[in-house]
Amino acid sequence: MDFKGRAKNWDSDAMIKRSKIIADKISEIVGNEKQSSILDYGCGTGLIGFELSDQFEKITLMDSEKEMLDVVNEKIEIYQTKNVVPVLRDLTKEDYNEEKFDVIYTSMALHHISDIENIIQKFYDLLNENGILCVIELDKEDGSFHANEKDFNGHNGFEHHFMEAVFKNIGFSNIKSETFFHGEKKYEEKIIPYSLFYMIGKNK
């Protein structure tokens, strides 16, 4: 799926509201202790990352679309944010060896990636010891969520037990998941309900 040309209109009221809820959930999961470094993979325009920036010494916002990171850079300049670092990288095609992280989260990105095991393995390898991975994703659905996107060829959400098996096989411990958000989107006068879950695991 191609996200080019969508960055300027990405920050809709619905996206801002949902991102705040997701950021609050991530903050709840991670806890109040200030972590040193966090990676937001598939950050988009940084809606979640900027919500969390005060909680971390450094937050790396990584995306494969330059247009999304152009918006991130504009926000850094506007807000004069000193601890947000944008990185242009597609981990499905290349590695990132510059640093490791205490926390990695990714929100609504994995269902666009075909090889889930590979990307979760890369996250595991990018975590410091006892680091935390938090995946925010669509619960399994019938394809209605992306009905308006004709070029979509990803996953129609995930069942919890599938993602848990991937986490376990790669080596994560203390795995937990829960559906925490129920929303709706409109397409051709139809109201399409959907829900999001989180799954967390710790690098042993």
N, C-alpha and C positions, 0 to 999 in steps of 0.2 A: 504494500500500500504506500502511495506517494503522499508525503505531507508537505511537499513544496507548494508555496503559494497560500498556505493556511495560517502562517504564523501571526500575521497582523490582525487576524480576526479570531485568534484562538481564545483570548481572555474574555469570553462571554460571561454574563452574570451567572449562568448555570455552572460553568466551569470554575469560576472563582468560588462559588458557594461549596461545590463538591470538593475542591482542592483544600479548602479550609477544614472540612470535616476529616479528610484523609490525613492532613497534617496533624490535626489534634489526635487522631488515632495512633499515628506513628510516634508522636511525643509521649502518649500514654504507654505504648509498648516499650519504648526505649528507656523511659524513666526520666526523672528530673536531674540526674547527675549529668553534668556537662561533659559530653564526649569530645574527643580531640578532633576527629575527622569523620566525615560522612560523604558517601557517594550517592547521588540521585541519578540513576540511569534511565534514559529516555525522559529527560527532564522537561521537554517542551519549552515553554516560555518561562519556566521556573516558578510557576504559581505555588507549588508545594515547598520548594526549596527556600524561597524568600520568607515563607511563613515560619520555617524552622531555623533560619539563619542565626537568630539570637541564641539558640540552644547549643550551638557548636562552635568550636574554635575556628574550624574551616569546613566549608561545604563545597564539594566539587559537583557542578551541574554538567552532566555529560549527555550529549545527544548526537545523532548522526546527521541532523539537518542544520546546515549553517544558518538558515533563515530563523530558526527557533533561537539559536544562540545569539543572533543579532539583536533580538528582542531582549534576551537576558542581559546583554551588554548595555543596552539602553537603560534597563532598570538599575543596573549597578551604578551607572552614572547619575541617574535621577535620585536614587536613594542614598548614594555615596556609601554603598556597602563595601566593606573592606575585606570580608572573609569569604566571599563567594567567588569561585574560580570556574569559569566556563571551559569545557574541553570538548572539542569536536572529535568524536570517535564512534565507530560502529563495532562493538565488541563481537558481533556475529562474523565479522570479516577480518578483524585485527585484534592484537593483544594490547594491553596497557600495563606497562612495567614500571612506571614512574614512581608509584607509591602504593601503600596498602591502607585499608580503612578499618575503623572501629565499627561502623554501621554502613550497610548498603541497603537502600530501598529502591524499588522500582514500582511505578504505579501505572497500570493500564498499558504496559508496553509489551509484556510477554505474549499476549494473545496475537501479536503481530509477528512473532518470531517462530519459525517452523521447528527448529531444533531446541527444545526446551532444556534437555539434559546438558547440552553444550554450554548454554548461557548460564545455567545455574552452577555448573562446574567452574566457569570463569569467575562468577561472583565469589564462590568458596575460596578460590585461589587468591582473590584480591582482599580477603578479610585478614585482619590481624587475629592472633590467637584469642579465642573467646569472643570474636566479633559476631555481630548479629546481622542476619539477612532478613529483610521484611519485604514480602511480595504482596502487593495489592492488585487484585484481579477480579475479573468477571466470574461470577458463578456460571456453571454450565447452562447454556440457553440454546434456543432453536435456530439461531442465526438472524433473528429479527433485529438485534442490536446494530448490526452492520448492513441492514437491508438497503440503505440508501447509498452504500459505497460499493459500486459494481466491481471495482478492482480488488476487493478484499479477498485474501486467500489465506487468512490465518486461522486461529482457533476460535470456536464459538464458546468462549469461556472454558473453565476447567472444573472438574470434580475435585473435591478436596483430597480424596484418597489417591488420586493420580499425582497431584503435586507433592503430597506427603511422601509417596514412594520415591519420587525423584530426589527429594531432600535426603531421605534415608540412604539411598543408594550412593549418593555422593559423599555422605559422611556427616551431615548435620545432626545435632542432638537437640533435646529440649524443644521439639517441634510442636507447634500449636497453631490451630486455625479456627476462624470464626467468621461467619457472615455478619457484617456490622452496618451495612448501608443498603437502603432500598430507594431506588430512584425511578424516574420515568423520562423517556425522550419521545419526541413527536416526529412522525414521518408520514407524509401524505394523509394528514388528518387522523392518523392512528396514534394512540398512546401506547407506547411499548414499555412495559415494566422491566426492570433489571435489578440485580443486586450485586454487591461487591463483598469479597471476603479478604481477610488478611491471612497470610501464613508466615510464621517466623521460625527461624532455626538458628542455632549457635554453632560456630566453627569450633570444633573440639580442640 
